Amino acid sequence: MKPVGKTAICPGSFDPITNGHLDIIKRGAKVFDKVYVAVLNNISKQPLFDIEERKALIREVTKDIPNVEVDSFQGLLMEYAESKKADVIIRGLRAVTDFEYELQLTSMNRVLNDRIETFFIMTNNQYSFLSSSIVKEIAKYHGNIAELVPPVVHKALKKKFQGQ
């Protein structure tokens, strides 16, 4: 598939990045010329990985995708997207419940900036249940997450939960 000549933002907390996230990023990179994976620095949450750790993990797992750049932001997504001259926001959808939430976000984002479109990408069925929260919970109790996250993330999670 030939990219359409647009710049896209794939935002999220990515705490940590999962194979589901990576699938959406790879598929978005096939469609758009430039994809910024934008790690949200949400000060109201207590992440397992700090912002620099999350960015490093994403850079490692996307290093073979030349049109992907990893960045971070705080504040409004539409302001960040405007600063990057983005045309599109990429959002992954797993289930109907995701759609309801994403519809609210997209509607508000259009109020803030109606120039930037949102593209929803349905996750592959094998990742329809997957979330960072589930991965962290399984990893915390030393469960097998090898098929849920890239190897470098698996190793980082083991290190975080070592001794617990």
C-alpha positions in Angstrom: 0.0 0.0 0.0 1.3 3.4 -0.9 1.2 6.1 1.8 -1.3 8.9 1.2 1.1 11.8 1.9 -0.1 12.8 5.3 1.3 13.1 8.7 -0.4 11.2 11.5 -0.2 11.1 15.3 -0.7 7.8 17.1 -1.2 9.0 20.7 -1.4 6.9 23.9 0.1 6.3 27.3 1.8 3.1 26.1 2.5 1.9 29.6 3.9 -0.4 28.3 3.6 -0.7 24.5 1.9 -4.0 23.6 1.8 -6.1 20.4 -1.7 -4.6 19.9 -0.3 -1.1 19.9 2.6 -2.2 17.6 0.1 -3.7 15.2 -1.8 -0.4 14.9 1.5 1.6 14.5 2.7 -0.7 11.8 -0.5 -0.5 9.9 -0.7 3.2 10.3 2.8 3.6 8.9 1.8 1.7 5.8 -1.0 4.3 5.1 0.7 7.6 6.2 4.0 9.2 5.2 4.9 10.1 8.7 3.6 8.7 12.0 4.5 10.3 15.3 3.9 7.9 18.2 3.1 10.4 20.8 3.4 9.3 24.4 1.0 11.1 26.6 2.6 12.4 29.8 -0.6 12.3 31.9 0.3 13.8 35.3 -2.9 12.4 36.9 -1.8 8.8 36.4 1.0 6.9 38.1 2.7 5.0 35.3 4.8 1.9 35.8 7.4 3.2 33.2 8.4 6.8 33.2 8.1 8.8 30.0 11.7 8.3 28.9 11.5 4.5 29.5 8.3 4.3 27.5 9.8 6.3 24.6 12.9 4.1 24.6 10.9 0.9 24.5 8.8 2.3 21.6 11.9 3.4 19.7 13.4 0.0 20.1 10.3 -1.9 18.8 9.7 0.6 15.9 13.4 1.0 14.9 12.7 -0.9 11.6 9.8 1.4 10.6 11.6 4.3 8.9 8.6 6.7 8.9 7.8 6.4 12.6 9.1 8.9 15.1 8.6 8.7 18.9 7.8 11.8 20.9 5.9 12.8 24.0 3.5 15.5 24.9 1.3 16.8 27.7 -1.8 18.9 27.4 -4.3 18.8 24.6 -3.7 16.3 21.7 -5.1 18.8 19.1 -2.5 21.4 20.2 0.3 18.8 19.9 -1.0 17.6 16.5 -1.1 21.2 15.2 2.5 21.7 16.4 3.5 18.7 14.3 1.4 19.9 11.3 -0.5 16.6 11.5 -3.5 15.9 9.3 -4.7 12.7 11.1 -5.0 11.1 14.5 -4.8 7.3 14.5 -6.8 5.5 17.1 -7.0 1.7 17.6 -10.4 0.1 18.3 -10.8 -3.2 20.1 -14.5 -3.4 20.9 -17.8 -1.5 20.9 -16.9 -0.1 24.3 -13.8 1.5 22.8 -15.9 3.0 20.1 -18.2 4.8 22.5 -15.2 6.4 24.3 -13.4 7.2 21.1 -16.4 8.8 19.6 -16.6 11.2 22.5 -12.9 12.1 22.2 -13.1 12.5 18.5 -16.2 14.7 18.7 -14.5 17.0 21.2 -11.3 17.0 19.2 -13.3 18.2 16.2 -14.6 21.1 18.2 -11.0 22.0 19.1 -9.7 21.6 15.6 -11.9 20.5 12.7 -9.0 20.4 10.2 -7.5 17.2 11.8 -9.3 13.9 11.0 -9.4 10.8 13.1 -8.8 7.4 11.5 -9.9 4.3 13.5 -8.0 1.1 12.9 -9.7 -2.1 14.1 -7.2 -4.2 16.0 -6.4 -7.7 14.8 -8.7 -10.3 16.5 -5.7 -11.8 18.3 -5.3 -8.5 20.2 -8.9 -7.6 20.8 -8.6 -8.3 24.5 -5.2 -6.8 25.1 -4.5 -3.7 27.1 -1.4 -2.4 28.9 -3.3 -2.7 32.2 -3.9 -6.4 31.7 -0.3 -7.0 30.7 1.0 -5.2 33.8 -1.4 -7.3 36.0 -0.2 -10.6 34.5 3.4 -9.5 34.7 3.1 -8.4 38.3 2.1 -12.0 39.2 4.8 -13.4 37.0 2.4 -14.8 34.4 3.4 -15.5 30.8 3.2 -12.3 28.7 5.6 -13.4 26.0 3.0 -13.4 23.3 1.4 -10.1 24.4 4.4 -7.7 24.2 7.6 -7.4 22.2 10.6 -9.2 23.7 12.3 -6.0 24.9 9.1 -5.0 26.8 8.8 -8.5 28.3 12.3 -8.1 29.6 11.6 -4.6 31.0 8.5 -5.8 32.7 10.3 -8.7 34.3 12.9 -6.3 35.6 10.2 -3.9 37.1 8.5 -6.8 38.9 11.6 -8.7 40.0 11.4 -9.6 43.6 7.7 -9.0 44.0 
